[in-house]
Amino acid sequence: MKLSEQIAQFKAGRQIPPEIAATMKRGVESIRASGAAGLQVGERAPDFILPNQVGKTVRLADRLASGPIVLSFYRGEW
Amino acid sequence: MGADLIAVSPELPDYTLTMAEKHNIPIDVVSDATSEVLKKYRLWFSVPQEIKELYRDKFGINLDKHNGEGRWELPVPATYVLDGQGVVRAGVADSDHTVRMDIEEILAALESIREGK
């Protein structure tokens, strides 16, 4: 099953209190209105240098020299 | 598959993973502790006040602990497939965090890059 299908199934099986669902919906709309829409297809990804989980420096440009990269932005371990 | 995976979060390095996970995970999990990269990628947002209260008071998610005191900042969850030149060949970014890129779509983009399309 595709991830999107798994998520749809998970959501269908949950009872979210209406006031929480409404708050979440307003939050999503407010973030969308802020214009945080990310990169477009065809755009060059900005380079970065950031520390990884064991403190080693990762530079995107260096990694791209070895081939394609899947880059994921996530909110956190929580 | 022919691609490395880099995962970026705004969490402080100590909070990204447990020690055991740190040494076992075969990908790079990097920490953008100043949100500079999230901003460059136009994914950064400040958590709206009512969402902050919901997360903190109802869900027990305290970003002060994960991201640093007062730093209620997050990325719109996003996935990008970059070719060797760093050009975005496919991607999904949605402020609704339940919308995520399907694995099949990632693999198709990588396949297309591999075939030189």
N, CA and C atoms of all chains as a GROMACS GRO file, in nm:
protein
  585
    1MET      N    1   0.085  -0.120   0.000
    1MET     CA    2   0.000   0.000   0.000
    1MET      C    3   0.088   0.125   0.000
    2LYS      N    4   0.047   0.223  -0.080
    2LYS     CA    5   0.121   0.348  -0.085
    2LYS      C    6   0.113   0.422   0.048
    3LEU      N    7   0.216   0.503   0.076
    3LEU     CA    8   0.216   0.581   0.199
    3LEU      C    9   0.092   0.670   0.207
    4SER      N   10   0.057   0.735   0.096
    4SER     CA   11  -0.061   0.823   0.097
    4SER      C   12  -0.188   0.745   0.130
    5GLU      N   13  -0.195   0.620   0.085
    5GLU     CA   14  -0.311   0.536   0.116
    5GLU      C   15  -0.311   0.493   0.263
    6GLN      N   16  -0.191   0.464   0.314
    6GLN     CA   17  -0.180   0.428   0.456
    6GLN      C   18  -0.223   0.544   0.544
    7ILE      N   19  -0.181   0.665   0.506
    7ILE     CA   20  -0.218   0.784   0.585
    7ILE      C   21  -0.369   0.806   0.579
    8ALA      N   22  -0.426   0.790   0.459
    8ALA     CA   23  -0.572   0.810   0.443
    8ALA      C   24  -0.647   0.710   0.529
    9GLN      N   25  -0.598   0.585   0.532
    9GLN     CA   26  -0.663   0.481   0.611
    9GLN      C   27  -0.654   0.513   0.762
   10PHE      N   28  -0.536   0.559   0.802
   10PHE     CA   29  -0.513   0.595   0.942
   10PHE      C   30  -0.607   0.708   0.984
   11LYS      N   31  -0.619   0.810   0.898
   11LYS     CA   32  -0.703   0.924   0.930
   11LYS      C   33  -0.851   0.884   0.938
   12ALA      N   34  -0.891   0.794   0.847
   12ALA     CA   35  -1.031   0.750   0.843
   12ALA      C   36  -1.069   0.674   0.970
   13GLY      N   37  -0.970   0.611   1.034
   13GLY     CA   38  -0.996   0.530   1.152
   13GLY      C   39  -0.986   0.608   1.283
   14ARG      N   40  -0.966   0.739   1.274
   14ARG     CA   41  -0.949   0.818   1.397
   14ARG      C   42  -1.062   0.917   1.417
   15GLN      N   43  -1.103   0.930   1.542
   15GLN     CA   44  -1.204   1.029   1.578
   15GLN      C   45  -1.132   1.150   1.636
   16ILE      N   46  -1.119   1.256   1.559
   16ILE     CA   47  -1.054   1.376   1.609
   16ILE      C   48  -1.163   1.472   1.658
   17PRO      N   49  -1.151   1.517   1.784
   17PRO     CA   50  -1.252   1.612   1.836
   17PRO      C   51  -1.264   1.732   1.741
   18PRO      N   52  -1.389   1.774   1.711
   18PRO     CA   53  -1.410   1.881   1.612
   18PRO      C   54  -1.332   2.009   1.641
   19GLU      N   55  -1.318   2.046   1.770
   19GLU     CA   56  -1.249   2.173   1.800
   19GLU      C   57  -1.099   2.160   1.771
   20ILE      N   58  -1.044   2.040   1.789
   20ILE     CA   59  -0.901   2.020   1.758
   20ILE      C   60  -0.882   2.019   1.606
   21ALA      N   61  -0.971   1.951   1.535
   21ALA     CA   62  -0.964   1.948   1.389
   21ALA      C   63  -0.973   2.090   1.332
   22ALA      N   64  -1.060   2.173   1.392
   22ALA     CA   65  -1.078   2.310   1.343
   22ALA      C   66  -0.952   2.393   1.368
   23THR      N   67  -0.891   2.375   1.486
   23THR     CA   68  -0.767   2.447   1.517
   23THR      C   69  -0.656   2.408   1.420
   24MET      N   70  -0.643   2.278   1.394
   24MET     CA   71  -0.540   2.229   1.303
   24MET      C   72  -0.562   2.286   1.162
   25LYS      N   73  -0.688   2.290   1.119
   25LYS     CA   74  -0.720   2.340   0.986
   25LYS      C   75  -0.683   2.488   0.974
   26ARG      N   76  -0.717   2.566   1.079
   26ARG     CA   77  -0.680   2.709   1.077
   26ARG      C   78  -0.528   2.724   1.074
   27GLY      N   79  -0.457   2.637   1.147
   27GLY     CA   80  -0.311   2.642   1.149
   27GLY      C   81  -0.252   2.617   1.012
   28VAL      N   82  -0.301   2.513   0.945
   28VAL     CA   83  -0.253   2.477   0.811
   28VAL      C   84  -0.277   2.593   0.714
   29GLU      N   85  -0.396   2.654   0.725
   29GLU     CA   86  -0.428   2.767   0.636
   29GLU      C   87  -0.338   2.887   0.662
   30SER      N   88  -0.309   2.912   0.789
   30SER     CA   89  -0.225   3.027   0.822
   30SER      C   90  -0.081   3.005   0.775
   31ILE      N   91  -0.032   2.882   0.783
   31ILE     CA   92   0.104   2.852   0.734
   31ILE      C   93   0.107   2.864   0.582
   32ARG      N   94   0.002   2.814   0.517
   32ARG     CA   95  -0.007   2.823   0.371
   32ARG      C   96  -0.007   2.969   0.327
   33ALA      N   97  -0.084   3.052   0.400
   33ALA     CA   98  -0.094   3.195   0.367
   33ALA      C   99   0.039   3.268   0.387
   34SER      N  100   0.127   3.212   0.472
   34SER     CA  101   0.257   3.276   0.497
   34SER      C  102   0.350   3.264   0.376
   35GLY      N  103   0.311   3.179   0.280
   35GLY     CA  104   0.390   3.166   0.158
   35GLY      C  105   0.502   3.064   0.167
   36ALA      N  106   0.508   2.985   0.274
   36ALA     CA  107   0.612   2.882   0.288
   36ALA      C  108   0.576   2.763   0.199
   37ALA      N  109   0.612   2.773   0.072
   37ALA     CA  110   0.570   2.671  -0.025
   37ALA      C  111   0.687   2.586  -0.076
   38GLY      N  112   0.810   2.618  -0.032
   38GLY     CA  113   0.925   2.537  -0.071
   38GLY      C  114   0.973   2.564  -0.212
   39LEU      N  115   1.063   2.478  -0.259
   39LEU     CA  116   1.123   2.493  -0.391
   39LEU      C  117   1.030   2.441  -0.501
   40GLN      N  118   1.049   2.493  -0.621
   40GLN     CA  119   0.975   2.445  -0.738
   40GLN      C  120   1.061   2.345  -0.815
   41VAL      N  121   0.995   2.256  -0.888
   41VAL     CA  122   1.067   2.164  -0.977
   41VAL      C  123   1.143   2.249  -1.080
   42GLY      N  124   1.269   2.212  -1.104
   42GLY     CA  125   1.352   2.287  -1.199
   42GLY      C  126   1.443   2.388  -1.132
   43GLU      N  127   1.414   2.418  -1.007
   43GLU     CA  128   1.494   2.513  -0.931
   43GLU      C  129   1.618   2.442  -0.873
   44ARG      N  130   1.729   2.516  -0.858
   44ARG     CA  131   1.848   2.457  -0.797
   44ARG      C  132   1.837   2.464  -0.645
   45ALA      N  133   1.864   2.355  -0.578
   45ALA     CA  134   1.855   2.351  -0.432
   45ALA      C  135   1.971   2.429  -0.370
   46PRO      N  136   1.943   2.523  -0.279
   46PRO     CA  137   2.051   2.599  -0.215
   46PRO      C  138   2.148   2.506  -0.141
   47ASP      N  139   2.275   2.538  -0.149
   47ASP     CA  140   2.375   2.457  -0.078
   47ASP      C  141   2.364   2.481   0.072
   48PHE      N  142   2.409   2.384   0.152
   48PHE     CA  143   2.414   2.404   0.298
   48PHE      C  144   2.524   2.319   0.357
   49ILE      N  145   2.566   2.361   0.475
   49ILE     CA  146   2.662   2.285   0.554
   49ILE      C  147   2.602   2.272   0.693
   50LEU      N  148   2.570   2.147   0.733
   50LEU     CA  149   2.507   2.125   0.864
   50LEU      C  150   2.567   2.002   0.930
   51PRO      N  151   2.567   1.998   1.065
   51PRO     CA  152   2.619   1.880   1.136
   51PRO      C  153   2.519   1.765   1.135
   52ASN      N  154   2.569   1.643   1.118
   52ASN     CA  155   2.479   1.526   1.121
   52ASN      C  156   2.469   1.469   1.263
   53GLN      N  157   2.408   1.352   1.274
   53GLN     CA  158   2.376   1.293   1.405
   53GLN      C  159   2.497   1.256   1.490
   54VAL      N  160   2.615   1.242   1.425
   54VAL     CA  161   2.734   1.211   1.504
   54VAL      C  162   2.832   1.330   1.502
   55GLY      N  163   2.781   1.448   1.464
   55GLY     CA  164   2.862   1.570   1.470
   55GLY      C  165   2.949   1.594   1.347
   56LYS      N  166   2.935   1.507   1.247
   56LYS     CA  167   3.014   1.521   1.124
   56LYS      C  168   2.946   1.624   1.032
   57THR      N  169   3.029   1.706   0.968
   57THR     CA  170   2.975   1.809   0.880
   57THR      C  171   2.930   1.750   0.746
   58VAL      N  172   2.810   1.786   0.706
   58VAL     CA  173   2.756   1.741   0.576
   58VAL      C  174   2.737   1.863   0.488
   59ARG      N  175   2.800   1.861   0.371
   59ARG     CA  176   2.779   1.970   0.275
   59ARG      C  177   2.705   1.913   0.154
   60LEU      N  178   2.591   1.974   0.121
   60LEU     CA  179   2.509   1.922   0.011
   60LEU      C  180   2.589   1.912  -0.119
   61ALA      N  181   2.662   2.017  -0.152
   61ALA     CA  182   2.738   2.018  -0.279
   61ALA      C  183   2.834   1.900  -0.289
   62ASP      N  184   2.899   1.865  -0.178
   62ASP     CA  185   2.992   1.752  -0.177
   62ASP      C  186   2.918   1.621  -0.203
   63ARG      N  187   2.798   1.608  -0.143
   63ARG     CA  188   2.720   1.486  -0.160
   63ARG      C  189   2.668   1.472  -0.301
   64LEU      N  190   2.633   1.585  -0.363
   64LEU     CA  191   2.580   1.582  -0.499
   64LEU      C  192   2.687   1.537  -0.599
   65ALA      N  193   2.813   1.558  -0.562
   65ALA     CA  194   2.923   1.516  -0.650
   65ALA      C  195   2.920   1.365  -0.671
   66SER      N  196   2.859   1.290  -0.577
   66SER     CA  197   2.849   1.144  -0.592
   66SER      C  198   2.719   1.098  -0.656
   67GLY      N  199   2.629   1.191  -0.686
   67GLY     CA  200   2.504   1.152  -0.752
   67GLY      C  201   2.382   1.214  -0.690
   68PRO      N  202   2.264   1.165  -0.734
   68PRO     CA  203   2.138   1.222  -0.686
   68PRO      C  204   2.121   1.211  -0.534
   69ILE      N  205   2.041   1.300  -0.479
   69ILE     CA  206   2.014   1.303  -0.335
   69ILE      C  207   1.864   1.314  -0.313
   70VAL      N  208   1.815   1.238  -0.217
   70VAL     CA  209   1.678   1.258  -0.170
   70VAL      C  210   1.688   1.339  -0.042
   71LEU      N  211   1.628   1.458  -0.044
   71LEU     CA  212   1.639   1.551   0.068
   71LEU      C  213   1.502   1.562   0.135
   72SER      N  214   1.501   1.534   0.266
   72SER     CA  215   1.374   1.534   0.337
   72SER      C  216   1.379   1.635   0.451
   73PHE      N  217   1.279   1.721   0.461
   73PHE     CA  218   1.267   1.814   0.573
   73PHE      C  219   1.157   1.761   0.664
   74TYR      N  220   1.192   1.735   0.790
   74TYR     CA  221   1.092   1.684   0.883
   74TYR      C  222   1.092   1.768   1.009
   75ARG      N  223   0.983   1.757   1.086
   75ARG     CA  224   0.965   1.850   1.198
   75ARG      C  225   1.047   1.811   1.321
   76GLY      N  226   1.070   1.680   1.339
   76GLY     CA  227   1.150   1.637   1.454
   76GLY      C  228   1.118   1.496   1.494
   77GLU      N  229   1.189   1.446   1.596
   77GLU     CA  230   1.170   1.306   1.636
   77GLU      C  231   1.039   1.284   1.709
   78TRP      N  232   0.974   1.391   1.753
   78TRP     CA  233   0.848   1.378   1.825
   78TRP      C  234   0.740   1.343   1.725
   79MET      N  235   1.946   0.170  -0.553
   79MET     CA  236   1.860   0.283  -0.587
   79MET      C  237   1.945   0.398  -0.639
   80GLY      N  238   2.069   0.410  -0.591
   80GLY     CA  239   2.160   0.509  -0.645
   80GLY      C  240   2.140   0.649  -0.595
   81ALA      N  241   2.095   0.665  -0.470
   81ALA     CA  242   2.085   0.801  -0.414
   81ALA      C  243   2.104   0.795  -0.264
   82ASP      N  244   2.171   0.896  -0.210
   82ASP     CA  245   2.182   0.908  -0.066
   82ASP      C  246   2.065   0.990  -0.014
   83LEU      N  247   2.033   0.967   0.112
   83LEU     CA  248   1.922   1.039   0.175
   83LEU      C  249   1.977   1.130   0.285
   84ILE      N  250   1.935   1.257   0.281
   84ILE     CA  251   1.969   1.351   0.388
   84ILE      C  252   1.838   1.402   0.447
   85ALA      N  253   1.825   1.391   0.580
   85ALA     CA  254   1.704   1.437   0.648
   85ALA      C  255   1.740   1.558   0.734
   86VAL      N  256   1.666   1.667   0.716
   86VAL     CA  257   1.694   1.793   0.786
   86VAL      C  258   1.581   1.824   0.884
   87SER      N  259   1.614   1.854   1.009
   87SER     CA  260   1.513   1.902   1.103
   87SER      C  261   1.567   2.023   1.178
   88PRO      N  262   1.479   2.101   1.242
   88PRO     CA  263   1.527   2.218   1.319
   88PRO      C  264   1.571   2.181   1.460
   89GLU      N  265   1.567   2.052   1.495
   89GLU     CA  266   1.598   2.012   1.633
   89GLU      C  267   1.745   2.034   1.666
   90LEU      N  268   1.771   2.056   1.793
   90LEU     CA  269   1.909   2.063   1.840
   90LEU      C  270   1.972   1.925   1.819
   91PRO      N  271   2.103   1.919   1.790
   91PRO     CA  272   2.166   1.790   1.759
   91PRO      C  273   2.137   1.681   1.862
   92ASP      N  274   2.134   1.714   1.989
   92ASP     CA  275   2.113   1.614   2.095
   92ASP      C  276   1.975   1.549   2.090
   93TYR      N  277   1.882   1.618   2.024
   93TYR     CA  278   1.747   1.566   2.025
   93TYR      C  279   1.707   1.491   1.898
   94THR      N  280   1.795   1.493   1.799
   94THR     CA  281   1.753   1.432   1.674
   94THR      C  282   1.735   1.280   1.687
   95LEU      N  283   1.820   1.215   1.762
   95LEU     CA  284   1.813   1.068   1.771
   95LEU      C  285   1.874   1.021   1.903
   96THR      N  286   1.840   0.898   1.942
   96THR     CA  287   1.906   0.838   2.058
   96THR      C  288   2.046   0.794   2.018
   97MET      N  289   2.132   0.767   2.114
   97MET     CA  290   2.271   0.728   2.084
   97MET      C  291   2.277   0.603   1.995
   98ALA      N  292   2.198   0.501   2.028
   98ALA     CA  293   2.201   0.376   1.950
   98ALA      C  294   2.162   0.403   1.805
   99GLU      N  295   2.057   0.483   1.790
   99GLU     CA  296   2.010   0.515   1.654
   99GLU      C  297   2.116   0.592   1.578
  100LYS      N  298   2.182   0.685   1.648
  100LYS     CA  299   2.284   0.768   1.584
  100LYS      C  300   2.388   0.684   1.512
  101HIS      N  301   2.426   0.574   1.574
  101HIS     CA  302   2.535   0.495   1.518
  101HIS      C  303   2.488   0.384   1.425
  102ASN      N  304   2.359   0.362   1.419
  102ASN     CA  305   2.309   0.253   1.334
  102ASN      C  306   2.242   0.300   1.206
  103ILE      N  307   2.208   0.426   1.203
  103ILE     CA  308   2.130   0.473   1.090
  103ILE      C  309   2.221   0.502   0.969
  104PRO      N  310   2.184   0.449   0.852
  104PRO     CA  311   2.273   0.461   0.736
  104PRO      C  312   2.255   0.590   0.656
  105ILE      N  313   2.178   0.685   0.708
  105ILE     CA  314   2.157   0.811   0.637
  105ILE      C  315   2.208   0.926   0.723
  106ASP      N  316   2.217   1.045   0.663
  106ASP     CA  317   2.256   1.163   0.740
  106ASP      C  318   2.132   1.232   0.793
  107VAL      N  319   2.126   1.250   0.924
  107VAL     CA  320   2.018   1.324   0.987
  107VAL      C  321   2.083   1.453   1.038
  108VAL      N  322   2.056   1.563   0.971
  108VAL     CA  323   2.128   1.686   1.005
  108VAL      C  324   2.039   1.786   1.078
  109SER      N  325   2.105   1.871   1.155
  109SER     CA  326   2.036   1.964   1.243
  109SER      C  327   2.054   2.107   1.194
  110ASP      N  328   1.941   2.174   1.166
  110ASP     CA  329   1.945   2.315   1.126
  110ASP      C  330   1.902   2.398   1.247
  111ALA      N  331   1.994   2.412   1.341
  111ALA     CA  332   1.963   2.471   1.471
  111ALA      C  333   1.938   2.621   1.466
  112THR      N  334   1.965   2.687   1.354
  112THR     CA  335   1.937   2.830   1.342
  112THR      C  336   1.824   2.858   1.242
  113SER      N  337   1.769   2.752   1.182
  113SER     CA  338   1.662   2.763   1.082
  113SER      C  339   1.706   2.830   0.952
  114GLU      N  340   1.835   2.855   0.938
  114GLU     CA  341   1.886   2.925   0.820
  114GLU      C  342   1.853   2.849   0.691
  115VAL      N  343   1.871   2.716   0.696
  115VAL     CA  344   1.846   2.635   0.576
  115VAL      C  345   1.695   2.623   0.549
  116LEU      N  346   1.617   2.608   0.654
  116LEU     CA  347   1.471   2.603   0.634
  116LEU      C  348   1.424   2.729   0.562
  117LYS      N  349   1.482   2.842   0.599
  117LYS     CA  350   1.444   2.970   0.535
  117LYS      C  351   1.488   2.975   0.390
  118LYS      N  352   1.612   2.932   0.364
  118LYS     CA  353   1.662   2.930   0.226
  118LYS      C  354   1.574   2.846   0.135
  119TYR      N  355   1.518   2.741   0.190
  119TYR     CA  356   1.433   2.651   0.112
  119TYR      C  357   1.286   2.695   0.114
  120ARG      N  358   1.260   2.810   0.177
  120ARG     CA  359   1.124   2.866   0.187
  120ARG      C  360   1.025   2.768   0.251
  121LEU      N  361   1.074   2.697   0.353
  121LEU     CA  362   0.990   2.599   0.424
  121LEU      C  363   0.962   2.641   0.568
  122TRP      N  364   1.031   2.745   0.613
  122TRP     CA  365   1.025   2.786   0.754
  122TRP      C  366   0.892   2.852   0.790
  123PHE      N  367   0.842   2.818   0.908
  123PHE     CA  368   0.731   2.896   0.964
  123PHE      C  369   0.741   2.901   1.115
  124SER      N  370   0.683   3.006   1.170
  124SER     CA  371   0.672   3.021   1.314
  124SER      C  372   0.538   2.957   1.352
  125VAL      N  373   0.539   2.869   1.451
  125VAL     CA  374   0.418   2.794   1.486
  125VAL      C  375   0.310   2.892   1.535
  126PRO      N  376   0.192   2.892   1.471
  126PRO     CA  377   0.084   2.982   1.515
  126PRO      C  378   0.050   2.959   1.663
  127GLN      N  379   0.015   3.068   1.732
  127GLN     CA  380  -0.009   3.061   1.877
  127GLN      C  381  -0.106   2.951   1.918
  128GLU      N  382  -0.218   2.938   1.847
  128GLU     CA  383  -0.317   2.837   1.892
  128GLU      C  384  -0.268   2.694   1.868
  129ILE      N  385  -0.179   2.677   1.768
  129ILE     CA  386  -0.120   2.544   1.744
  129ILE      C  387  -0.016   2.515   1.853
  130LYS      N  388   0.057   2.619   1.890
  130LYS     CA  389   0.154   2.605   1.998
  130LYS      C  390   0.086   2.558   2.126
  131GLU      N  391  -0.025   2.622   2.159
  131GLU     CA  392  -0.098   2.586   2.281
  131GLU      C  393  -0.153   2.444   2.273
  132LEU      N  394  -0.202   2.406   2.154
  132LEU     CA  395  -0.255   2.271   2.133
  132LEU      C  396  -0.145   2.167   2.150
  133TYR      N  397  -0.032   2.189   2.085
  133TYR     CA  398   0.080   2.094   2.092
  133TYR      C  399   0.130   2.080   2.235
  134ARG      N  400   0.152   2.197   2.298
  134ARG     CA  401   0.214   2.198   2.431
  134ARG      C  402   0.120   2.148   2.538
  135ASP      N  403  -0.005   2.197   2.537
  135ASP     CA  404  -0.097   2.168   2.648
  135ASP      C  405  -0.180   2.042   2.628
  136LYS      N  406  -0.210   2.006   2.503
  136LYS     CA  407  -0.294   1.888   2.480
  136LYS      C  408  -0.212   1.767   2.434
  137PHE      N  409  -0.109   1.790   2.349
  137PHE     CA  410  -0.034   1.677   2.294
  137PHE      C  411   0.098   1.652   2.370
  138GLY      N  412   0.135   1.744   2.458
  138GLY     CA  413   0.260   1.727   2.533
  138GLY      C  414   0.386   1.737   2.447
  139ILE      N  415   0.376   1.813   2.337
  139ILE     CA  416   0.494   1.834   2.252
  139ILE      C  417   0.551   1.972   2.285
  140ASN      N  418   0.670   1.972   2.344
  140ASN     CA  419   0.729   2.099   2.386
  140ASN      C  420   0.852   2.130   2.300
  141LEU      N  421   0.834   2.221   2.206
  141LEU     CA  422   0.945   2.253   2.114
  141LEU      C  423   1.057   2.329   2.183
  142ASP      N  424   1.031   2.387   2.301
  142ASP     CA  425   1.141   2.450   2.376
  142ASP      C  426   1.250   2.347   2.404
  143LYS      N  427   1.205   2.225   2.432
  143LYS     CA  428   1.296   2.116   2.467
  143LYS      C  429   1.370   2.064   2.343
  144HIS      N  430   1.298   2.047   2.234
  144HIS     CA  431   1.356   1.988   2.113
  144HIS      C  432   1.440   2.087   2.032
  145ASN      N  433   1.388   2.210   2.022
  145ASN     CA  434   1.447   2.308   1.929
  145ASN      C  435   1.526   2.418   1.999
  146GLY      N  436   1.513   2.426   2.132
  146GLY     CA  437   1.577   2.536   2.205
  146GLY      C  438   1.471   2.632   2.256
  147GLU      N  439   1.500   2.692   2.371
  147GLU     CA  440   1.406   2.780   2.441
  147GLU      C  441   1.343   2.886   2.349
  148GLY      N  442   1.210   2.887   2.346
  148GLY     CA  443   1.139   2.990   2.270
  148GLY      C  444   1.141   2.971   2.120
  149ARG      N  445   1.202   2.861   2.074
  149ARG     CA  446   1.219   2.843   1.930
  149ARG      C  447   1.106   2.755   1.873
  150TRP      N  448   0.988   2.813   1.864
  150TRP     CA  449   0.873   2.741   1.809
  150TRP      C  450   0.870   2.764   1.659
  151GLU      N  451   0.963   2.700   1.592
  151GLU     CA  452   0.980   2.715   1.448
  151GLU      C  453   0.990   2.577   1.387
  152LEU      N  454   0.928   2.558   1.272
  152LEU     CA  455   0.928   2.427   1.207
  152LEU      C  456   0.939   2.444   1.055
  153PRO      N  457   0.976   2.336   0.985
  153PRO     CA  458   0.964   2.337   0.839
  153PRO      C  459   0.829   2.281   0.797
  154VAL      N  460   0.777   2.333   0.686
  154VAL     CA  461   0.671   2.262   0.617
  154VAL      C  462   0.735   2.129   0.577
  155PRO      N  463   0.676   2.014   0.614
  155PRO     CA  464   0.739   1.887   0.576
  155PRO      C  465   0.755   1.878   0.424
  156ALA      N  466   0.873   1.838   0.379
  156ALA     CA  467   0.899   1.838   0.235
  156ALA      C  468   0.996   1.727   0.197
  157THR      N  469   0.981   1.678   0.075
  157THR     CA  470   1.076   1.582   0.018
  157THR      C  471   1.113   1.631  -0.121
  158TYR      N  472   1.243   1.630  -0.150
  158TYR     CA  473   1.290   1.670  -0.284
  158TYR      C  474   1.383   1.564  -0.339
  159VAL      N  475   1.367   1.535  -0.467
  159VAL     CA  476   1.464   1.449  -0.538
  159VAL      C  477   1.552   1.542  -0.620
  160LEU      N  478   1.682   1.545  -0.588
  160LEU     CA  479   1.778   1.631  -0.657
  160LEU      C  480   1.864   1.549  -0.750
  161ASP      N  481   1.885   1.598  -0.873
  161ASP     CA  482   1.978   1.529  -0.961
  161ASP      C  483   2.121   1.570  -0.923
  162GLY      N  484   2.219   1.514  -0.990
  162GLY     CA  485   2.359   1.538  -0.954
  162GLY      C  486   2.403   1.684  -0.964
  163GLN      N  487   2.325   1.764  -1.034
  163GLN     CA  488   2.355   1.909  -1.043
  163GLN      C  489   2.282   1.988  -0.934
  164GLY      N  490   2.206   1.916  -0.852
  164GLY     CA  491   2.135   1.984  -0.743
  164GLY      C  492   2.004   2.046  -0.785
  165VAL      N  493   1.956   2.008  -0.903
  165VAL     CA  494   1.828   2.062  -0.952
  165VAL      C  495   1.714   1.974  -0.902
  166VAL      N  496   1.607   2.039  -0.855
  166VAL     CA  497   1.489   1.967  -0.806
  166VAL      C  498   1.419   1.902  -0.924
  167ARG      N  499   1.413   1.769  -0.923
  167ARG     CA  500   1.348   1.697  -1.033
  167ARG      C  501   1.206   1.653  -0.997
  168ALA      N  502   1.180   1.642  -0.866
  168ALA     CA  503   1.045   1.609  -0.817
  168ALA      C  504   1.042   1.649  -0.670
  169GLY      N  505   0.922   1.676  -0.621
  169GLY     CA  506   0.914   1.713  -0.480
  169GLY      C  507   0.772   1.734  -0.433
  170VAL      N  508   0.755   1.725  -0.303
  170VAL     CA  509   0.626   1.755  -0.240
  170VAL      C  510   0.655   1.836  -0.113
  171ALA      N  511   0.587   1.949  -0.097
  171ALA     CA  512   0.593   2.028   0.026
  171ALA      C  513   0.451   2.076   0.052
  172ASP      N  514   0.398   2.042   0.169
  172ASP     CA  515   0.260   2.080   0.198
  172ASP      C  516   0.247   2.121   0.345
  173SER      N  517   0.182   2.233   0.368
  173SER     CA  518   0.166   2.279   0.507
  173SER      C  519   0.074   2.186   0.586
  174ASP      N  520  -0.004   2.104   0.517
  174ASP     CA  521  -0.076   1.995   0.584
  174ASP      C  522   0.024   1.880   0.601
  175HIS      N  523   0.067   1.858   0.725
  175HIS     CA  524   0.175   1.761   0.750
  175HIS      C  525   0.135   1.616   0.723
  176THR      N  526   0.007   1.593   0.693
  176THR     CA  527  -0.032   1.455   0.662
  176THR      C  528  -0.019   1.426   0.511
  177VAL      N  529   0.022   1.526   0.435
  177VAL     CA  530   0.046   1.505   0.291
  177VAL      C  531   0.195   1.480   0.270
  178ARG      N  532   0.230   1.361   0.225
  178ARG     CA  533   0.371   1.326   0.208
  178ARG      C  534   0.394   1.267   0.070
  179MET      N  535   0.519   1.273   0.024
  179MET     CA  536   0.552   1.220  -0.107
  179MET      C  537   0.552   1.067  -0.100
  180ASP      N  538   0.492   1.004  -0.201
  180ASP     CA  539   0.492   0.858  -0.207
  180ASP      C  540   0.629   0.806  -0.253
  181ILE      N  541   0.668   0.693  -0.197
  181ILE     CA  542   0.796   0.629  -0.230
  181ILE      C  543   0.805   0.602  -0.381
  182GLU      N  544   0.691   0.560  -0.438
  182GLU     CA  545   0.688   0.527  -0.582
  182GLU      C  546   0.727   0.648  -0.666
  183GLU      N  547   0.683   0.766  -0.621
  183GLU     CA  548   0.712   0.889  -0.694
  183GLU      C  549   0.862   0.924  -0.684
  184ILE      N  550   0.920   0.900  -0.567
  184ILE     CA  551   1.064   0.923  -0.546
  184ILE      C  552   1.144   0.829  -0.637
  185LEU      N  553   1.106   0.702  -0.637
  185LEU     CA  554   1.178   0.603  -0.718
  185LEU      C  555   1.166   0.634  -0.867
  186ALA      N  556   1.049   0.679  -0.909
  186ALA     CA  557   1.030   0.712  -1.051
  186ALA      C  558   1.120   0.829  -1.090
  187ALA      N  559   1.132   0.929  -1.001
  187ALA     CA  560   1.218   1.045  -1.031
  187ALA      C  561   1.364   1.001  -1.039
  188LEU      N  562   1.406   0.912  -0.949
  188LEU     CA  563   1.544   0.864  -0.951
  188LEU      C  564   1.572   0.782  -1.077
  189GLU      N  565   1.472   0.704  -1.117
  189GLU     CA  566   1.484   0.623  -1.238
  189GLU      C  567   1.501   0.713  -1.360
  190SER      N  568   1.424   0.819  -1.364
  190SER     CA  569   1.430   0.913  -1.474
  190SER      C  570   1.568   0.982  -1.480
  191ILE      N  571   1.623   1.015  -1.364
  191ILE     CA  572   1.758   1.074  -1.359
  191ILE      C  573   1.862   0.973  -1.408
  192ARG      N  574   1.846   0.850  -1.363
  192ARG     CA  575   1.941   0.743  -1.398
  192ARG      C  576   1.943   0.718  -1.549
  193GLU      N  577   1.826   0.730  -1.609
  193GLU     CA  578   1.816   0.707  -1.753
  193GLU      C  579   1.857   0.830  -1.834
  194GLY      N  580   1.896   0.937  -1.762
  194GLY     CA  581   1.943   1.058  -1.829
  194GLY      C  582   1.835   1.138  -1.896
  195LYS      N  583   1.714   1.121  -1.850
  195LYS     CA  584   1.600   1.195  -1.910
  195LYS      C  585   1.597   1.338  -1.858
   0.00000   0.00000   0.00000
